[in-house]
């Protein structure tokens, strides 16, 4: 299932002949550290410089790994059972398939070549994630439900907003759960290390989305802004509804277990660790990992702020309640 088209923008994928330990390490460093050294001073939100800087970041931090060169480590029967029993594989593969189509659809609606190329590359990378996941489930004999047909959205902006904000939520918790999995050694280190580039790639995706959103808001005509903000609020309502399990089957046709899958990012600590970890402790790990993963990118670029702010507020409330 490694039938990937070449990435857009003239970027090249790594081939088996070009892969060495040094090349992999260099590509990994380049994907997580980037500064616009040729730009002095601030990068005003909504400016042409802001657009160019955000899109350059995304292109220049591209990691050229090819799914076919990923060497999935051999797992013990116990470790394989843990992996197979994670309740995420169907929703993970389907989510990447939908994200790819939604991002490509929105990119093709844009007149601006910088945003169009960057978001198109983002969509291509979502397709690569789907191939990686498909290869993983094949390598370890994980059985998936038949995939639904992926339908081009009628409202590409709405679909892009849903996908972008959803990734901001899910990635925030995924960063913490991934770190918890590393600390607990619940899965072999070789498997965790193999999946690391995919996790960091999600950080780049939401960094691009946060800067597109900030740029888009600043450039929007004042009379369009109220309707856009209503749409953003509606997206958050939809995601909240989905995440608390009230929208069981809204996107998955009522399939049993879909609510559990949708909520894995906020309930999954037991699935990646034997440790009895509290909710506040998991929140602190998520915050620390979120800060660490964004630390290497140019500080002048806008970071996603909603999930970190909500979690910090929740931690403050929990501390005050504990003292009271």
Residue pairs with C-beta under 8 A, 6 or more apart in sequence:
1 131
1 134
1 135
1 138
2 66
2 67
2 68
2 131
2 135
3 131
4 13
4 66
4 67
4 127
4 128
4 131
5 124
6 12
6 13
7 13
7 62
7 121
7 124
7 125
8 117
8 120
8 121
8 124
9 59
9 117
9 120
9 121
11 59
11 62
11 64
11 121
12 64
13 64
13 65
13 66
14 23
14 27
14 64
14 65
14 66
14 69
15 66
15 69
16 68
16 69
19 69
24 65
27 63
27 64
27 65
28 63
28 196
28 197
28 200
30 60
30 61
30 63
31 61
31 62
31 63
31 197
31 200
31 201
31 204
32 61
32 200
32 203
32 293
32 296
32 297
33 296
33 297
34 57
34 60
34 61
34 296
34 297
34 298
35 297
35 298
36 43
36 53
36 56
36 57
36 298
36 300
39 49
39 53
39 300
42 300
43 49
43 50
43 53
43 298
43 300
43 301
44 50
45 214
45 215
45 218
45 302
46 214
46 215
46 217
46 218
46 219
50 211
50 214
50 215
51 112
51 114
51 115
51 215
52 114
53 298
53 300
53 301
54 118
54 207
54 208
54 211
54 212
54 215
54 301
55 114
55 115
55 117
55 118
55 208
57 204
57 207
57 208
57 297
57 298
57 301
58 118
58 121
58 122
58 204
58 207
58 208
59 117
59 118
59 121
61 204
61 297
62 121
63 197
63 200
63 201
65 197
67 128
67 131
67 132
67 135
68 135
70 132
70 135
70 194
71 194
72 135
72 136
72 139
72 140
72 191
72 194
73 188
73 190
73 191
73 194
75 83
75 140
75 188
75 191
76 188
79 187
79 188
79 191
80 140
80 141
82 186
82 187
82 271
83 140
83 142
83 187
83 191
84 140
84 141
84 142
85 271
86 264
86 268
86 271
87 257
87 260
87 261
87 264
87 271
88 261
88 264
88 268
89 133
89 137
89 142
89 144
90 144
90 145
90 252
90 255
90 261
91 252
91 258
91 261
91 262
91 264
92 133
93 130
93 133
93 134
93 137
93 144
93 147
94 147
94 148
94 252
96 126
96 127
96 129
96 130
96 133
97 127
97 130
97 147
97 150
98 150
98 163
98 251
99 123
99 126
99 163
99 167
100 123
100 124
100 126
100 127
100 130
100 150
101 123
101 150
101 151
101 152
101 153
102 123
102 153
102 156
102 159
102 160
102 162
102 163
103 119
103 120
103 122
103 123
103 126
103 160
103 163
104 120
104 123
104 124
105 152
105 153
105 156
105 159
105 160
106 119
106 156
106 157
106 159
106 160
107 115
107 116
107 117
107 119
107 120
107 122
107 123
108 116
108 120
108 156
109 156
109 157
110 116
110 119
115 212
115 215
118 208
118 212
119 160
119 208
119 212
122 205
122 208
125 201
125 205
126 205
129 198
129 201
132 198
136 142
137 143
137 144
145 255
148 252
148 253
153 159
157 231
158 231
158 235
161 231
161 232
161 235
162 235
162 238
162 239
164 206
164 209
164 212
164 213
165 209
165 232
165 235
165 236
165 239
165 306
166 239
167 202
167 205
167 206
167 209
168 206
168 209
168 210
168 304
168 306
168 307
169 239
169 243
169 265
169 307
170 265
171 202
171 203
171 205
171 206
172 286
172 290
172 304
172 307
172 308
172 311
173 265
173 266
173 268
173 286
174 199
174 202
174 265
175 199
175 203
175 286
175 289
175 290
175 293
176 282
176 283
176 285
176 286
176 287
176 288
176 289
176 290
177 265
177 268
177 269
177 272
177 282
177 286
178 192
178 195
178 196
178 199
178 272
178 289
179 285
179 288
179 289
180 269
180 272
180 273
180 275
180 277
180 282
180 285
181 187
181 192
181 272
181 273
182 189
182 192
183 273
184 272
184 273
184 274
184 275
186 272
186 273
186 274
187 272
199 293
200 293
203 293
203 294
206 304
207 294
207 297
207 301
207 303
207 304
209 304
210 301
210 302
210 303
210 304
210 305
211 301
211 302
213 302
214 302
217 225
217 228
220 228
238 247
241 247
241 250
242 250
242 251
242 262
243 262
243 263
243 266
244 263
245 259
245 260
245 262
245 263
247 259
247 262
248 254
248 258
248 259
249 255
249 258
249 259
251 258
252 258
252 261
260 267
264 271
269 277
269 282
279 318
280 315
280 318
283 311
283 314
283 315
284 315
286 311
287 308
287 311
287 312
290 307
290 308
294 303
